[in-house]
């Protein structure tokens, strides 16, 4: 019996792609990577524009959609447009949703704090139950042996790489923060050479610049450690090692507690292994 198409459901689309992705032909996998890295462009661009940016023919978009049981690219694009409207509301809409849930009035401080603390607890518990400790150990091995660690992250993930730059500096480990001032992120990251390691951090909706920098480093055989939220993340396709962190949210405001806990683990673990007498 043919599986039901996950109409108008982005989570269903991701689940279906997780199932069928490994068996997709190279060009369709290329479209999948682009779609996950650029969901807003998938929603707002024409088929010709998407094809050009993904580096494929327009007919490949149709084949990609049909491989996932959609009638064509137009139907698939409606899913991305629905996600754009619903999955990531703007901050005023998020605040309105919290008010609807009772996060207003005389008990606002308690309701908000309790909600965010619970989301943090959930994120940390999820990390503990899903983390592969051997991969964290491998990551600290790579980082401890690096000449320079290149730190790449943007938007909500910029505080994570900023913290790592601070922590590595305090611990005596050479690290460079790619801050992308004047849109010079690619040029800043291009200093990576043999013997260096890149840490790239991004979650859905993935930041194209972070994905591109990781892909360029990976293509140069520079080890890339990705911190991301899914095996289908485009970062997971362009790295030597990826560590999964799936954060919970409260009122569409995503917790960052698990990501910071992992970042602290990498910083301290690396410093310990990099000791001269280690």
Protein Blocks (a to p, Z undefined) as FASTA:
>chain_A
ZZdddehilklmmmmmmmmmmmpcfklmmmmmmmmmmmmlmmmmcfklmmmmnopafklm
mmmmmmnopablklmmmmmmmmmmmmmccfklmmmmmmmnopgcjklmmmmmmmmmmmmm
mmmmmmmmmpcfklmmmmmmmmmmpmbdcdddehjlmmmmmmmmmmmmmnopacdddehp
ghlmmmmmmmpcghiacdddddddddfklmmmmmmmmmnopacddddfbfklmklmmcfb
dcddddddeehiacfklmmmmmmmmmmmmmmmmpmkZZ
